[in-house]
Amino acid sequence: MNIIITISLTAFIVLYAGLFKANKALLPLTVVGLLTALGFTVGAWNGNAVHFGMMQTDNFALAFSGVCIVGTLLIFLLTQNYFHAKSDNIAEYYTLILFALAGMIMMVSYKNMAMLFVGLEIMSVSLYILAGIRKKDFASNEASLKYFLMGAFSTGFLLFGITLIYGATGSFDLDRIHAYLIDNSIAISPIFYPGVILMMIGLSFKIGAAPFHFWTPDVYEGSPTLITTFMSTVVKTAGFAAFLRLFAGTFAPLHDFYVMPLMVIVCLTLFIGNVTALFQKNFKRMLAYSSISHAGYLLFSLIVLTKNSDNNVFVYAAAYTFASIIAFAVLILVKQKTGSDSFDSFNGLAKRNPMVALCLTVAMLSLAGIPLTAGFIGKYLMFLNVMQEYQTLLVAFAILNALVGFYYYFKVIVAMWFKDGDETELSTPAQYKIVLLISVLITIVLGVYPSIVLNLI
Amino acid sequence: MEQLLLLIFLPLVGAIITAFAGKSAKIVSTVISIASLALALFIACNFIPNASTQFEANLPWIADLGIRFHAGIDGISMLVVLLTNLLVPIIILSSYKHDYKNPSAFYALILFMQCGLLLVFTAMDAFLFYIGWEAALIPIYFICAIWGGKDRISVNMKFFIYTIGGSLFMLMGIIYLYLQNPAHNFDIQAFYALNLDNAQQGWIFWAFFIAFAIKMPIFPFHTWQPDTYTVAPTQGIMLLSGIMLKMGIYGVIRWLLPIVPAGVQDWGNLAIILSIIGIVYASIIAFTQKDAKRLVAYSSIAHVGLISAGIFALNQQGMQGAMVQMLSHGINVVGLFFVLDIIFSRLKTNKIEDLGGIAKVAPKLAITFLIIILGTVALPGTNGFIGEFLLLMGVYNYGIWAAAIAGLTIIFGAVYMLRMYQNIMLGKTNELTITFTDIKGTEKLVLYTICALIIVLGVYPKPILHLTEASVQHLLEQVNQKLNTVN
């Protein structure tokens, strides 16, 4: 509870600070607020408290809250030089991001379907606005509208699913639903099954899994890059945690029933994400499609449920989040300099700023899943997970997709190191340096010595 | 244990130092690589050539996943470790006349790769092996793609996708073995002790074999190789052909044969057939090459084909031959590419028809080149002879027809190699080659060292044979024992 209260309070304080034109104080306030929230997260570790029967702050929730808060913190640090001097809605940016974060904390710690819905909506509504916050930018407007329509649509699916499950069990409480499934394992109400499928569709929309991914590339491309960073990393992580809590926990007795549709979703997600990413000429769009493919790998943990499934997702999501933050941070820098986010604008980056190029290289290696980076450990855990039931064909399919992935991630590396571009200097603001350094450090430490996170949850 | 850890991580530390050494990177990396060589020689002197694993390091690493930092050296490892640590200083020295842009990165990558290679050659834990396998690939990708010739980007991408694709399938096989192992770890002895049925062994064989076959490369997995050799910088080719190729051969010996002997029994015939096709096919293509570098690239495929045929013949001679030939081929091929690099750096061409008569203006180069060529074509008294002789004997014990066809490699090899020598070195000088200057400085040092090795190993190969004999015998016994229990 403390975590949500702190974040929400910070949001209000920041809003008022914006009202009094204290623009310089916004970032320090936010950082202090988030660090406090992080402190509460760490402090509550192993506490496993249930709040009003609605929220459960177990280690699962705390671990994912931690990733979300740290991720958001890093993204806030990227706001340096991001807003134009004239922009008068900086405080709103901050507040909305913080509200979205509060929603995410609910999503990762819900114990009641109602809280899932509330959390999801707090997050989504904030994001609808954030996507379109550049009022005069046509692409931003389009992104916002598209996101809103698709989001509302998916919320409908989700709500319908929740309703059906309520109809079958008479409860929103996850434990009660779980108990119902176990007690009535032979005679589960026929309306429960469509409920599960509808919820699966609703959540697949949110995490951008195929075939419910169509909004992702346009929204990611149209939104301000900072917001895209937020959406494709932290938001996605929270969505996954919510997905996992429901399907790996509550619906686990129905695993045999939902595994087939899930398998279809996984294969489609991997294939569509990777193959379309391959043909992108725009770095931002490539990241959008590749984020779809990562959703596919993440769903691996639901195909075979083991006691490690939670932790596997945690490691993968952390690896993906920090690598993506590096990628987007560098993208913001490059775009500010060149005005374009195509692959070509990365040409010769290694000459202009070798440190940034090196950081982005590490990020790309991690996203591609090369050993000694966090991304490899994440992928390895996912493969290990499904191999436990010897789903060798699925792994072979995933390997072929990973090969496609190597190709497009290495396009960036090729552009930076092997191609000649213009020689203009690319300077890195101090806060960007901090973000890049922290993220690279996490990526490499998790890759070389993953033991620190392997049995966290 | 400390020696082994020092051996593995000295190049890594060296790589980090070199990366910040700026202009003196050349010197720093040379010093470090020579120190590694000294260390390897020290270890070799203290190595007792029996079948046991020595200098073992067994430290906890990722305990939750059953992964340990477990490495050690037996006779087979010792040989390839020596080869690696011998060739890296030679390769670094051979680069002295080049002024690569950004030298600190270049030499740091070479040393980083050395660390990965040493991990591969000493790993006793499958996960560690895989990490080393990939850690050796990334630096060579950057070396070839940054400092390579034209078309390097697409060619290297092909090389990279090919090799990493193979290794991912190997990873799948490793995970499978890990799950089959009741102790849930990656220890090599536990993998050896697994009792898999024939069907399981069959597909594990393929999961590993594809990775190894691409690396070696065996026909038809070789298509990345000639292109990559053409565009890569010379030092990159030397690393690829001199050492990296041995990763595949070593992998077959260390991991494939003892873990899935029944799989090898079922599919080994196919592997031998592919190898032999590779020998003939590569030799024929080598004939028609106009570019000397490509010719040597194809000849390398032919030689490797013979080595892999010898291994899959599953007998002592073939295996010992493969051991010696790994060493000899590494030395010879680095020598060949170095000579071609010297020619290219002076005349800007490696086209055979443009050259000729170099022997007249550069007698020292001509002599050393001749010795290297004779070593390559396996003249008795050179290092190539021992290996090829044993290999052919091994293949002969497997099947007389196989040996008859595989033996063609020697005849073919002699023909295209000597013809290349004739066209480049002998005859009349032309406008281009008249300006050629003889070797000097580090070029002399490198070539004389290589020639000395060729002759010494050719005349007195016993230490090398002795070094590996017990380990090879032990390995074959293990394989046969396991086969008997399955059948």
Interface residues (C-beta under 8 A of the other chain):
Chain A: L365 I370 P371 L372 Y380 F383 L384 M387 Q388 Y390 T392 V395 A396 I399 L400 A402 L403 F406 Y407 F410 V414 W417 F418 K419 Y449 P450 S451 L454 N455
Chain B: W61 I62 A63 D64 L65 Y130 I131 E134 A135 I138 F142 A145 I146 R152 I153 M157 F160 I161 I164 G165 L168 F169 L171 M172 I175 Y176 Y178 L179 W203
